């Protein structure tokens, strides 16, 4: 017997359909642990003035809506602060945490639900399988498609020294609601960048050495759905919303059971040092990985052109030597990503110098 | 708001991989409720003399292996008897029920785990959402691919008056192990019939009126995997085993969230009255549904020919009038299947006479 296969944790309940968000109340009420144990809704603050969504959030007793900004990627400090506020404000552990927003809000909701039952700081749990206790009940309601955060067993946070996920079986949502109508208001550019997060997950998963048939079949379907959405097709707008939401779901399952690769390794560095958002960072990076993902890059470029996207350039022009050390060491520290992309002897195939050369082109 | 969308229950843990069956012990031990609460392994008796599989079953304390025949499709009576035996034999409710076998064994394991915590007979729960209490922990280990029973929220049983599933959220397995190596010994003919169960699920789901995007994307991928396995391709035998297992999984998810159609409606009648096994029955039926599933039938026939399968004929030649009444009324009683296939006004599109005419050709 070789390396054990991974016992994958799946989202146990999923509600899919245009308009399904209106069923949230029916889903939550049986989970209420008492009138003192509230549901806490973490909601992307882009909805603060968008009453359609907020009006549909079912609040009773001490339930509370907390608007969170997704301008910045979520941090361990932000999680710790949210957890502290919830503990101080209520007499009981909440009945549940419901995240309504994009990947950042998904990640916040997952992390807060974990830290309500695991002591210390979120940064203590960045890594693989460090979480000891089950989280409180948590529900993910994505309002943009592509991150796969709604289905993954990780929550990616920037900590004081690293950007890294809390990877654990307890991280996975207990319930997800996939309502394509919630993505209607997403601006086209953001829709592209986030959709590409999914496409790039698929490329990295399908062309990685960790690939297994379970990941492959999910990734293949997700990739073809991305192409149907972002290349010329007969799909209506509502079908595009539906299929992109499904692409995110299947792509997330694919990646959860394999691993990302060089795009993510370099994109994490950009995010940490230059504060570039994840979706944009991935697109900037893949443009320069012709040696590693040539076929994926060719398709990416067709999608980029068809959707008239102009990528930022000159990102790394003015890095200090200290920042250069930081960005290359962050990228290199993500060992499983390199191993997935290049195989077991990846250390002989890439070094700081080559990574810096790649970044210098961005 | 129209008809509510279904909050789908998914298998929360899945272990995939050739050889993964050897990890069963590591999965079970944390679930043991005490030394008096055994794990009961329901195992297809085709493995009774096949020591490789049985040798790998981890038994300790009072754990027990029960061989069950899958010659006949499972009955409510068989479930009731197994539950009674378990209750009489042990002082505690079992820690878990593990089904190791084909669709029949999957269905038995699911039903036994439900009836250990829900009083009365299995026949009391045939229908939709009649189960009141959660089942005991139950694990599915399929040893043939195609039924989708490993992932579905139903357990199809023949009762005293009907063949019908126990459809409930508690039916779904808590854990599934997908080890393609366990299907190595399946005879080619059986592999074809069971694989076609999956293919036909996809046809009925994809061409049904209940179709939603969630079911569609799972069904499309499952269908294309079936075609890769059963039509000429470059796949190795081990890849065929892997992809057929994934086809069954995705096809099961597709069908769990939509509905089967006319093939299953008529096949259920054949099964009940003529004792034709489900997989064979589906193939016999689809041959005569050119008016309903012409494209699916065309592909089916290519697969049938490439795999050199000869289907039985003359099945309904000697039915008594009583049997004719029974077979047509069973087929017509499966209203959701007809509605899925033909739409809301299906009753104006099909009647007993036409159903009998279809059966007379089989």
Interface residues (C-beta under 8 A of the other chain):
Chain A: X1 X2 X4 X5 X6 X7 X8 X9 X10 X11 X12 X13 X14 X15 X16 X17 X19 X20 X22 X23 X26 X27 X175 X178 X180 X212 X213 X214 X217 X220 X221 X225 X239 X242 X243 X245 X246 X250 X257
Chain B: X1 X2 X4 X5 X6 X7 X8 X9 X10 X11 X12 X13 X14 X15 X16 X17 X19 X20 X22 X23 X26 X27 X175 X178 X180 X212 X213 X214 X217 X220 X221 X225 X239 X242 X243 X245 X246 X250 X257
